[in-house]
Amino acid sequence: MTPTTTAAPALPATGAWLRRFHPADDAPVRLFCFPHAGGAASYYFPMSRALSPHADVVPVQYPGRQDRRGERCVEDLMELADLVTGELLPWCDRPVALFGHSLGASLAFEVALRLREAGKPDPVALLVSGRRAPSHHRENQTVHLAPDERLLAEIRALSGTDPAVLADDELLRSVLPAIRGDYKAAETYRYRPGPALTCPITVLTGDADPAVTAEEAAGWADHTEGPFALHRFAGGHFYLGPHAAEVNDVVRRHLS
């Protein structure tokens, strides 16, 4: 009698929310990536290419940008975390890790909490970049309420937007609603105290980032009972570009 084998359940379609630029079906870990304010899933294309096939990298695509430009932006981070978690649950068929930059770091943290509430294990790693700890709130964060010119000045100062977009005023203004919505989500986010995570938390930050002080970055240690690591790079809020290879190495080491 021929023995039978049970095939692994088929993964769902990625749909509007998720992207798999370099599918790695046999990878031991699935890495969900969360973009910054105004960012899109494509920001993580280079990281996906660098980490495949060691990790199945699945970036999240928020509403209101690129191919989802016609959809309503989600301006509340807690609501966004609820929606994203619902999309990720069918993809938790193996150990998962989370990586988020800036707004994406806060979102990754809240998604980790929700995955636990849904009965899933804590991630094997939570990697957060360019964002202060959830418990370190800054008052008077009102960029999302500012006129367009002030918001544009903020974007240019952080140097995280494609220069081609910055040079095209019409294009830049067309993406402002998504950027403003993301800023609102980031600036109105309030951490709700609760049990710490148990997974390792790794913080990556630029040493000249005006959005994150050394104390605010170290504060992430209070949000886990597990190991904590802090990596500082030369540069500002978008230090990741010049240090892409080193950042990918840090992520790879912590996933292993």
C-alpha positions, 0 to 999 in steps of 0.5 A: 500500500502506497503511503500518502502525504499531506500537502501543505495548505495553499496560501491565499492570494495576496490581494490588495494588501500584500506583495511578494516580489520574490516568493520563497515558499520554502523559507523557514520564516516569513517577514512582513514589512511595514512602510513609513508615512507616505511609503509603499510596499515597493520600498522593500523590493531591495530588501526582499531581493537581498533576503530571498530565499532565506526569508519570504518577504511580504511587504504591506501595501496601505490604501491610498497609494500606488495601485491603491491610490483611489482608496480611502487612506486609513488615518487611525493607526489602531484601525490600520493595525486591525485591518492589517492583522486580519490580512496577515492571519492566513499567512501565519503558517510558519514563524513570522517576523515583523519589520517596520520603519517610522510609522511602520514600526509603530504599526508592526508593534501593534500588529504583533500585539494583535497576532497574540490576541488572535492566538498566534505565537509572538513573532520570532523577531520584531525589528523597528527602525526610525521610530521612538518607543510606543511609550515615549509620546511627543506632544504637539505633533501637528504636521498633519494639520499644517498647510501643504507647504509645511508638509512638503518642507517636512518631507524634503527635510527627511530626505526619504522621498524619491528625488524624481517625485520631489522634482515634480510638483504636480506628482508630489501634490497628488500623493499629499493626501496619503502622506497627510493621512499617514502623518495623522495616523502616526501623530495621533497614535497613543500607546495603550499599556499592556503586557510586554511582548516576549519576542526579541526586539531589535531597534535600528536608528540613525544617529542624526535622526531628528525624530528619534533620540537615543533615549526614545530608541532605547525605550523599546527595551521596556516593551519586551521580556525577551532579548533587546538589541540596538543598532545605530547607523550614521545618518538621519531618518532615512539612514537605510538607503546609504546603509542598505547592505548593513541593514539587510545583514542585521535583519538576516542575523536576527531572523536566523 
